[in-house]
């Protein structure tokens, strides 16, 4: 049995990830692929509890605490959901993965990059996504889009400089891992972004 592909979607809130998560599984299923849709933090009962804690706007967690909780949830997610699916030949589409930890907890909140690298190596071993779609928008665009649809969570309440740093973190990851991370201009029309995403998935995952 062939191992499933692991596809992750990244980007700041307001970049359109939720919109694209709505059509990507059907796009893959139409090509004969069985798909498991999941998210981080979350994906397991423990992960969902940790998600509520980390996104609670009344909580003020130390960045070290955030990173450790994130990787604790990730370890459970890998063990209970991601690896079993991939090993069964199921493709996993995940809303955020470790690139988000580099962007938010390291670049955004100031943890040393090497500290996230150490946790990544310890928790994930050699597991990396086969493809990451990074939907890039300027922070002011993401903020305007997010605030128009829902109440901001704890991270969304951070100031503009925080999100400038988050974006810088994502762009650094995209540069360092250009063989895996596809940078998509999410300020384009929905149809254009969708067409770009479809092309990237087809050329990278259906060789």
Secondary structure, DSSP 8 states (H G I E B T S, - for coil): -----EEEEE--TTSSHHHHHHHHHHHHHTTT--EEEEESS-SSHHHHHHHHHHH-TT----HHHHHHHHHHHHHHHIIIIIHHHHHTT-EEEEE--HHHHIIIIIIIT---HHHHHHHHHHHHTT---SEEEEEE--HHHHHHHHHTTS---TTTTS-HHHHHHHHHHHHHHHHHTTTTEEEEETTS-HHHHHHHHHHHHHHHH--
